[in-house]
């Protein structure tokens, strides 16, 4: 059972979500505007927020930024926008996951379960051992990463992805394993992984065509190894 805030201005969609979540034994509160959502999270504790982007008073993307300013509650964005640039922006602005409308209640349930598992895992004590790979230094306890002595500004998911790969230097990790271990999902599309890899590469000063640390083996998986190691074939 989880405490869920539904932020949706369409009364039909809102009622359907409330009914489904309540039948699944979740505690549900709902609002129809961004300002109401901000008031809710300021006064109540939620396990997850389902945030529609098409709100009447404020664009959902702006609402997401404001939510992130006052809480770290997991946020699943519900959007009719399927543009990759928009999705990347939302993930980097603090969304934990997204669903493209229309979506099934089963799909929502699966994404909620994955987000809640990640949130619980994040609350567990991480290993204290610092991870070093080449010029990368990753501190799981403080959730900080540096490259050649310069601190990296990473989102939560970018840090989790980097730390997971760095903990297995030189090992090719299948995408299915990344979904299971980093995203806590048993299935999903590759776009989520590609988006985070792309932004992580930028922050590491590399590209997919000219990798330094992150190497993608098409159809196999991803591995992290220090510059100068034998490139993948």
C-alpha positions in Angstrom: 0.0 0.0 0.0 1.3 3.5 -0.9 0.2 7.0 -0.4 -0.4 8.5 -3.8 -1.1 12.1 -5.0 -2.9 12.3 -8.4 -2.5 15.6 -10.1 -4.9 15.6 -13.1 -7.3 18.2 -14.3 -9.4 15.9 -16.6 -12.2 14.7 -14.3 -12.8 11.5 -16.2 -9.1 10.4 -16.2 -8.8 11.6 -12.5 -11.8 9.5 -11.4 -10.5 6.4 -13.3 -7.1 6.7 -11.6 -8.6 7.2 -8.2 -10.8 4.2 -8.6 -8.0 2.0 -9.9 -5.5 3.0 -7.2 -8.1 2.7 -4.4 -9.0 -0.8 -5.6 -5.3 -1.7 -5.4 -5.4 -0.7 -1.7 -3.5 2.6 -2.1 -4.4 5.7 -0.2 -5.2 8.4 -2.7 -5.5 12.1 -2.7 -6.2 14.1 -5.8 -6.0 17.7 -7.1 -6.6 19.4 -10.4 -4.0 22.2 -10.4 -0.3 22.6 -9.9 -0.8 25.1 -7.0 -3.0 22.6 -5.2 -0.4 19.9 -5.7 2.3 22.1 -4.2 0.1 22.7 -1.2 -0.6 19.0 -0.8 3.1 17.9 -0.8 3.9 20.7 1.6 1.4 19.4 4.2 1.2 15.7 3.6 3.7 12.9 3.0 3.3 10.9 -0.2 5.1 7.8 -1.5 4.6 8.8 -5.1 3.1 11.6 -7.2 1.4 11.0 -10.6 1.7 14.4 -12.4 -0.2 15.3 -15.5 1.6 17.9 -17.7 -1.5 19.6 -19.1 -2.6 21.5 -16.0 -4.8 24.6 -16.3 -2.8 27.0 -14.1 0.8 26.0 -14.7 2.7 23.8 -17.2 3.4 20.5 -15.6 7.1 20.8 -16.4 7.3 24.0 -14.4 5.2 22.3 -11.6 7.8 19.5 -11.6 10.6 21.9 -11.0 8.7 23.5 -8.1 7.9 20.2 -6.6 11.6 19.3 -6.7 12.3 22.4 -4.8 10.4 21.3 -1.8 10.3 17.5 -1.9 12.2 14.4 -3.2 9.0 12.3 -3.5 9.1 10.1 -6.6 7.2 11.6 -9.5 5.8 9.8 -12.4 4.9 12.2 -15.2 1.8 11.4 -17.3 2.1 13.1 -20.7 0.7 13.0 -24.2 4.0 14.4 -25.4 6.3 11.8 -26.9 9.0 14.0 -28.2 12.4 12.7 -27.0 13.8 16.1 -26.3 10.8 16.8 -24.0 11.2 13.5 -22.2 14.9 14.1 -21.7 14.1 17.5 -20.2 11.6 16.1 -17.8 13.9 13.3 -16.6 16.7 15.9 -16.0 14.3 18.2 -14.2 13.6 15.5 -11.7 11.0 13.1 -13.0 11.6 9.5 -11.8 9.6 8.0 -14.7 7.1 8.9 -17.3 4.0 7.4 -19.0 2.8 8.4 -22.5 -1.0 8.8 -22.7 -3.0 6.8 -23.3 -1.7 4.1 -20.9 -3.3 1.1 -19.3 -3.8 0.7 -15.5 -1.6 -2.3 -15.6 1.2 -0.2 -17.1 0.7 2.4 -14.4 0.8 -0.3 -11.7 4.1 -1.7 -13.0 5.7 1.7 -13.2 4.5 2.6 -9.7 5.8 -0.6 -8.3 9.2 0.0 -9.9 9.5 3.6 -8.6 8.5 2.5 -5.1 11.1 -0.3 -5.1 13.8 2.2 -6.2 12.7 4.6 -3.4 12.9 1.9 -0.8 16.3 0.8 -2.1 17.6 4.4 -1.9 16.6 4.5 1.7 18.8 1.5 2.6 22.3 2.1 3.7 24.6 2.2 0.6 28.1 0.7 0.6 30.7 3.1 2.1 33.6 2.0 -0.1 34.6 4.7 -2.7 34.7 3.4 -6.2 37.6 4.5 -8.5 37.8 3.8 -12.2 40.5 5.9 -14.0 39.8 9.5 -13.2 36.3 8.7 -11.9 35.8 8.7 -8.1 32.3 7.7 -6.9 31.2 7.9 -3.2 28.0 5.8 -2.8 27.5 7.0 0.8 27.5 10.7 -0.1 26.1 10.0 -3.5 28.8 12.2 -5.1 30.9 11.6 -8.2 34.0 13.4 -9.4 35.9 13.2 -12.8 39.6 14.2 -12.6 38.9 16.0 -9.3 35.9 18.0 -10.6 32.5 17.2 -9.1 29.9 16.0 -11.5 26.4 17.4 -11.4 24.3 14.2 -11.8 20.6 13.5 -11.4 19.7 10.7 -9.1 19.2 8.2 -11.9 22.4 9.2 -13.6 24.3 8.7 -10.4 22.7 5.2 -9.9 23.6 4.2 -13.4 27.2 5.4 -13.2 27.7 3.8 -9.8 26.3 0.5 -10.9 28.5 0.3 -14.0 31.6 1.6 -12.2 31.1 -1.2 -9.6 31.6 -3.6 -12.5 34.5 -2.1 -14.4 35.1 -3.8 -17.8 32.1 -6.0 -17.5 29.5 -5.8 -20.2 26.1 -5.3 -18.5 23.1 -6.4 -20.6 20.3 -3.8 -20.9 17.9 -6.1 -19.3 20.1 -6.2 -16.2 20.3 -2.4 -16.1 16.5 -2.2 -16.2 16.3 -4.7 -13.4 19.0 -3.3 -11.1 19.0 0.5 -11.8 15.4 1.0 -12.8 13.9 -1.9 -10.8 11.9 -2.9 -13.8 11.5 -6.4 -15.3 10.7 -4.9 -18.7 10.8 -1.7 -20.6 12.0 0.0 -23.8 15.6 1.0 -24.5 14.8 4.7 -24.8 15.0 5.3 -21.0 18.5 3.8 -20.9 19.6 5.6 -24.0 18.4 8.9 -22.7 20.3 8.6 -19.4 23.4 7.2 -21.1 23.4 10.2 -23.5 23.2 12.8 -20.7 25.7 10.9 -18.6 28.2 10.9 -21.6 27.8 14.6 -22.0 28.7 15.1 -18.3 31.7 12.8 -18.7 32.8 14.8 -21.7 32.4 12.1 -24.3 30.0 10.9 -27.0 28.7 7.6 -28.2 31.0 7.9 -31.3 34.0 8.8 -29.2 33.6 7.1 -25.8 36.1 7.5 -23.0 34.4 5.6 -20.2 31.0 4.4 -21.4 31.1 1.8 -24.2 27.9 0.5 -25.9 28.1 -2.9 -27.5 25.2 -2.9 -30.0 22.7 -5.7 -29.2 24.7 -6.8 -26.1 24.9 -4.1 -23.4 27.0 -1.4 -21.9 30.3 -1.4 -20.0 32.4 1.2 -18.2 36.2 1.1 -18.3 38.9 3.7 -18.0 40.4 5.4 -21.0 43.3 3.5 -22.5 41.7 0.1 -22.0 41.2 -2.1 -25.1 38.1 -0.8 -26.9 35.1 -3.1 -27.4 34.9 -5.0 -30.7 
